[in-house]
Amino acid sequence: MPNDNPSATQSVAAAPVAQWIDKARARLKLPGGPGITAADLDELAATAGGPTGVRQRLLYLHAQGMHPHAGILAATEIDPTRPAKGTTLDPKPDMPYRSVYDAMVNGWRIVYFPDANRASEDRELGVYGYLFILEKLEQPCA
């Protein structure tokens, strides 16, 4: 049974697909209207199958402590719009952030906190410190 509730459609589908569905519903309700054409279905396939436009950037920060205000020891950024740098950490990161907190203020979101259970295993911390993983979701520039 078709769903006539656009808000329910938007909660399940991505916004561009939901907009296409709303437009198609309006066309179907028109008496003698064009209905849905092959071109409409091609448009839907391109919308649904194409990229969302959102890019996820990851930032690995190794901090001196478990608190977001602790200083940064090493860092690496993974950005899908730039060539990969490899998996090595930069021990003297050329970053605009002195702490995890500074990155958060600039829109980065923490997705992984240091493991508190490992905090007592100082011998394993070494130069790497406490790992924080942050993400930022961005629309690519047009």
NORWO-V979396 format. One record per residue. N is the residue number from 0. SS is DSSP state (H for helix, E for strand, - for the rest). OMEGA is omega in whole degrees, -180 to 180 (none if undefined). Layout:
BEGIN
N_SS_OMEGA / N_SS_OMEGA
END
This chain:
BEGIN
0_-_-178 / 1_-_179 / 2_-_180 / 3_-_-179 / 4_-_-178 / 5_H_-179 / 6_H_177 / 7_H_178 / 8_H_-178 / 9_H_180 / 10_H_-179 / 11_H_-175 / 12_-_175 / 13_-_-176 / 14_H_-180 / 15_H_178 / 16_H_179 / 17_H_178 / 18_H_178 / 19_H_180 / 20_H_178 / 21_H_179 / 22_H_180 / 23_H_178 / 24_H_-180 / 25_H_179 / 26_H_-180 / 27_H_-178 / 28_H_-180 / 29_-_177 / 30_-_180 / 31_-_-180 / 32_-_-175 / 33_-_-177 / 34_-_180 / 35_-_-177 / 36_-_176 / 37_H_178 / 38_H_178 / 39_H_180 / 40_H_175 / 41_H_178 / 42_H_179 / 43_H_-180 / 44_H_179 / 45_H_-180 / 46_H_-176 / 47_H_-175 / 48_H_-177 / 49_-_179 / 50_-_-179 / 51_-_-178 / 52_-_179 / 53_E_179 / 54_E_178 / 55_E_173 / 56_E_178 / 57_E_179 / 58_E_178 / 59_E_180 / 60_E_176 / 61_E_-173 / 62_E_179 / 63_-_-179 / 64_-_-177 / 65_-_-178 / 66_-_-179 / 67_-_178 / 68_-_180 / 69_-_-180 / 70_E_-179 / 71_E_176 / 72_E_-178 / 73_E_-178 / 74_E_169 / 75_E_-180 / 76_E_176 / 77_E_-177 / 78_E_-176 / 79_-_-180 / 80_-_-179 / 81_-_177 / 82_-_-179 / 83_-_178 / 84_-_-174 / 85_-_-175 / 86_-_-179 / 87_-_176 / 88_-_176 / 89_E_-177 / 90_-_174 / 91_-_-172 / 92_-_174 / 93_-_-174 / 94_-_176 / 95_-_-177 / 96_-_175 / 97_-_-178 / 98_E_175 / 99_H_180 / 100_H_179 / 101_H_178 / 102_H_179 / 103_H_180 / 104_H_-180 / 105_-_174 / 106_-_177 / 107_-_-179 / 108_E_180 / 109_E_177 / 110_E_176 / 111_E_177 / 112_-_175 / 113_-_179 / 114_-_-178 / 115_H_180 / 116_H_-180 / 117_H_-176 / 118_-_-178 / 119_-_-179 / 120_-_-175 / 121_H_-177 / 122_H_-180 / 123_H_-179 / 124_H_178 / 125_H_-178 / 126_H_-175 / 127_H_178 / 128_-_-176 / 129_E_-175 / 130_E_169 / 131_E_173 / 132_E_-179 / 133_E_176 / 134_E_173 / 135_E_177 / 136_E_-175 / 137_E_171 / 138_E_178 / 139_-_178 / 140_-_-179 / 141_-_none
END
